[in-house]
Amino acid sequence: MSTLKLVYGPDPIFRKHADMVTVYDAALSKTLQDMADTLYFHNALGIGANMLGILQRLVVVDLQEDKKKQLYKMVNPEIINKSSNKVEMIEASLSFPGIKAKIERPEHIEVVYYDEAGAKIELAATGLLARVIQHEVDYLNGITFLDYLSPVKRKILLSKIKKNRRG
């Protein structure tokens, strides 16, 4: 098991767009496995690559429902459809520890991605799976869950992170 070091916000990497993956090789497989190991180590539901300092379009997700692993390793994920029906839920992030916020997102999405061997996969996701995928794909696009908040609310939460680090 090899875990990767988390990057904490607000770091400039969270404003950058991750690069498309063009080479499917052993290094890609290792990166995805290291991301998965990191996900499980932190008991997280999802991780976008830039949360680990990697500017590649990679996401790993596992809701670990009923203690059963169902790992999605997504290369170049692209959300191609979103439902108009939106649901509000509390979100948090490993990269922004100690804070959370209610975020409204589409309840259902369709995502196209590639597996680590380069095979194209289409996935329809609803509920928590849809939310986690959207949250992680946002990271790849230079967006964090805090960007859905008002500037005042975002500033309050970011100052809470700074205060937690000093304390």
Contacts in CASP RR format, 6 or more apart in sequence:
PFRMAT RR
TARGET T0000
AUTHOR 0000-0000-0000
METHOD contacts of the structure
MODEL  1
MSTLKLVYGPDPIFRKHADMVTVYDAALSKTLQDMADTLYFHNALGIGAN
MLGILQRLVVVDLQEDKKKQLYKMVNPEIINKSSNKVEMIEASLSFPGIK
AKIERPEHIEVVYYDEAGAKIELAATGLLARVIQHEVDYLNGITFLDYLS
PVKRKILLSKIKKNRRG
1 37 0 8 1.000
1 41 0 8 1.000
2 33 0 8 1.000
2 34 0 8 1.000
2 37 0 8 1.000
3 34 0 8 1.000
3 37 0 8 1.000
3 38 0 8 1.000
3 41 0 8 1.000
4 34 0 8 1.000
4 35 0 8 1.000
4 37 0 8 1.000
4 38 0 8 1.000
4 52 0 8 1.000
4 53 0 8 1.000
4 54 0 8 1.000
5 52 0 8 1.000
6 38 0 8 1.000
6 42 0 8 1.000
6 51 0 8 1.000
6 52 0 8 1.000
6 94 0 8 1.000
6 95 0 8 1.000
7 13 0 8 1.000
7 14 0 8 1.000
7 50 0 8 1.000
7 51 0 8 1.000
7 52 0 8 1.000
7 53 0 8 1.000
7 95 0 8 1.000
8 95 0 8 1.000
8 96 0 8 1.000
8 97 0 8 1.000
8 161 0 8 1.000
9 95 0 8 1.000
9 96 0 8 1.000
9 144 0 8 1.000
9 161 0 8 1.000
10 158 0 8 1.000
10 161 0 8 1.000
11 95 0 8 1.000
13 50 0 8 1.000
13 53 0 8 1.000
13 55 0 8 1.000
14 50 0 8 1.000
14 95 0 8 1.000
14 139 0 8 1.000
14 142 0 8 1.000
14 144 0 8 1.000
15 142 0 8 1.000
16 50 0 8 1.000
16 55 0 8 1.000
16 142 0 8 1.000
17 140 0 8 1.000
17 141 0 8 1.000
17 142 0 8 1.000
18 49 0 8 1.000
18 50 0 8 1.000
18 54 0 8 1.000
18 55 0 8 1.000
18 56 0 8 1.000
18 57 0 8 1.000
18 58 0 8 1.000
18 139 0 8 1.000
18 140 0 8 1.000
18 141 0 8 1.000
18 142 0 8 1.000
19 55 0 8 1.000
19 56 0 8 1.000
19 57 0 8 1.000
20 57 0 8 1.000
20 76 0 8 1.000
21 28 0 8 1.000
21 56 0 8 1.000
21 57 0 8 1.000
21 58 0 8 1.000
21 75 0 8 1.000
21 76 0 8 1.000
21 114 0 8 1.000
24 75 0 8 1.000
24 114 0 8 1.000
24 116 0 8 1.000
24 117 0 8 1.000
24 118 0 8 1.000
28 75 0 8 1.000
28 116 0 8 1.000
29 116 0 8 1.000
31 49 0 8 1.000
31 54 0 8 1.000
31 56 0 8 1.000
31 58 0 8 1.000
32 58 0 8 1.000
32 60 0 8 1.000
32 73 0 8 1.000
32 75 0 8 1.000
32 116 0 8 1.000
35 47 0 8 1.000
35 48 0 8 1.000
35 49 0 8 1.000
35 52 0 8 1.000
35 58 0 8 1.000
35 60 0 8 1.000
35 73 0 8 1.000
36 60 0 8 1.000
36 62 0 8 1.000
36 71 0 8 1.000
36 73 0 8 1.000
38 44 0 8 1.000
38 47 0 8 1.000
38 52 0 8 1.000
39 45 0 8 1.000
39 46 0 8 1.000
39 47 0 8 1.000
39 60 0 8 1.000
39 61 0 8 1.000
39 62 0 8 1.000
40 62 0 8 1.000
42 94 0 8 1.000
43 64 0 8 1.000
44 94 0 8 1.000
45 61 0 8 1.000
45 62 0 8 1.000
45 63 0 8 1.000
45 64 0 8 1.000
45 128 0 8 1.000
45 132 0 8 1.000
46 59 0 8 1.000
46 60 0 8 1.000
46 61 0 8 1.000
46 62 0 8 1.000
46 132 0 8 1.000
46 135 0 8 1.000
46 136 0 8 1.000
47 59 0 8 1.000
47 60 0 8 1.000
47 94 0 8 1.000
47 136 0 8 1.000
48 58 0 8 1.000
48 59 0 8 1.000
48 60 0 8 1.000
48 136 0 8 1.000
48 139 0 8 1.000
48 140 0 8 1.000
49 55 0 8 1.000
49 56 0 8 1.000
49 57 0 8 1.000
49 58 0 8 1.000
49 59 0 8 1.000
49 139 0 8 1.000
49 140 0 8 1.000
50 139 0 8 1.000
50 140 0 8 1.000
50 142 0 8 1.000
51 93 0 8 1.000
51 94 0 8 1.000
51 95 0 8 1.000
51 139 0 8 1.000
57 75 0 8 1.000
57 76 0 8 1.000
57 77 0 8 1.000
57 140 0 8 1.000
58 73 0 8 1.000
58 74 0 8 1.000
58 75 0 8 1.000
58 140 0 8 1.000
59 72 0 8 1.000
59 74 0 8 1.000
59 77 0 8 1.000
59 113 0 8 1.000
59 133 0 8 1.000
59 136 0 8 1.000
59 137 0 8 1.000
59 140 0 8 1.000
60 71 0 8 1.000
60 72 0 8 1.000
60 73 0 8 1.000
60 74 0 8 1.000
61 71 0 8 1.000
61 72 0 8 1.000
61 74 0 8 1.000
61 129 0 8 1.000
61 132 0 8 1.000
61 133 0 8 1.000
61 136 0 8 1.000
62 69 0 8 1.000
62 70 0 8 1.000
62 71 0 8 1.000
62 72 0 8 1.000
63 70 0 8 1.000
63 128 0 8 1.000
63 129 0 8 1.000
63 132 0 8 1.000
64 70 0 8 1.000
72 123 0 8 1.000
72 133 0 8 1.000
73 115 0 8 1.000
73 116 0 8 1.000
74 111 0 8 1.000
74 113 0 8 1.000
74 114 0 8 1.000
74 133 0 8 1.000
75 113 0 8 1.000
75 114 0 8 1.000
75 115 0 8 1.000
75 116 0 8 1.000
75 118 0 8 1.000
76 113 0 8 1.000
76 114 0 8 1.000
77 111 0 8 1.000
77 112 0 8 1.000
77 113 0 8 1.000
77 133 0 8 1.000
77 136 0 8 1.000
77 137 0 8 1.000
77 140 0 8 1.000
78 111 0 8 1.000
78 112 0 8 1.000
78 113 0 8 1.000
78 137 0 8 1.000
79 109 0 8 1.000
79 110 0 8 1.000
79 111 0 8 1.000
79 133 0 8 1.000
79 134 0 8 1.000
79 137 0 8 1.000
80 110 0 8 1.000
80 111 0 8 1.000
80 112 0 8 1.000
81 109 0 8 1.000
81 110 0 8 1.000
82 106 0 8 1.000
82 108 0 8 1.000
82 109 0 8 1.000
83 106 0 8 1.000
83 107 0 8 1.000
83 108 0 8 1.000
83 109 0 8 1.000
84 106 0 8 1.000
85 106 0 8 1.000
85 107 0 8 1.000
85 108 0 8 1.000
86 104 0 8 1.000
86 105 0 8 1.000
86 106 0 8 1.000
86 107 0 8 1.000
87 104 0 8 1.000
87 105 0 8 1.000
87 106 0 8 1.000
87 107 0 8 1.000
87 127 0 8 1.000
87 131 0 8 1.000
88 102 0 8 1.000
88 103 0 8 1.000
88 104 0 8 1.000
89 102 0 8 1.000
89 103 0 8 1.000
89 105 0 8 1.000
89 128 0 8 1.000
89 131 0 8 1.000
90 100 0 8 1.000
90 101 0 8 1.000
90 102 0 8 1.000
90 103 0 8 1.000
91 100 0 8 1.000
91 101 0 8 1.000
91 102 0 8 1.000
91 103 0 8 1.000
91 131 0 8 1.000
91 135 0 8 1.000
91 145 0 8 1.000
92 98 0 8 1.000
92 99 0 8 1.000
92 100 0 8 1.000
92 145 0 8 1.000
93 135 0 8 1.000
93 144 0 8 1.000
93 145 0 8 1.000
95 144 0 8 1.000
96 144 0 8 1.000
96 145 0 8 1.000
96 146 0 8 1.000
96 157 0 8 1.000
96 161 0 8 1.000
97 161 0 8 1.000
97 164 0 8 1.000
98 160 0 8 1.000
98 161 0 8 1.000
98 164 0 8 1.000
99 157 0 8 1.000
99 160 0 8 1.000
99 161 0 8 1.000
101 145 0 8 1.000
101 146 0 8 1.000
101 148 0 8 1.000
101 149 0 8 1.000
101 153 0 8 1.000
101 157 0 8 1.000
103 145 0 8 1.000
103 148 0 8 1.000
103 149 0 8 1.000
104 148 0 8 1.000
105 130 0 8 1.000
105 131 0 8 1.000
105 134 0 8 1.000
105 135 0 8 1.000
106 130 0 8 1.000
106 134 0 8 1.000
107 126 0 8 1.000
107 127 0 8 1.000
107 130 0 8 1.000
108 124 0 8 1.000
108 125 0 8 1.000
108 126 0 8 1.000
108 127 0 8 1.000
108 130 0 8 1.000
109 124 0 8 1.000
109 125 0 8 1.000
109 130 0 8 1.000
109 133 0 8 1.000
109 134 0 8 1.000
110 122 0 8 1.000
110 123 0 8 1.000
110 124 0 8 1.000
110 125 0 8 1.000
111 122 0 8 1.000
111 123 0 8 1.000
111 125 0 8 1.000
111 133 0 8 1.000
111 137 0 8 1.000
112 120 0 8 1.000
112 121 0 8 1.000
112 122 0 8 1.000
112 123 0 8 1.000
113 120 0 8 1.000
113 121 0 8 1.000
113 123 0 8 1.000
114 120 0 8 1.000
114 121 0 8 1.000
115 121 0 8 1.000
125 133 0 8 1.000
135 145 0 8 1.000
138 144 0 8 1.000
138 145 0 8 1.000
138 147 0 8 1.000
146 154 0 8 1.000
146 157 0 8 1.000
146 158 0 8 1.000
147 154 0 8 1.000
149 157 0 8 1.000
END
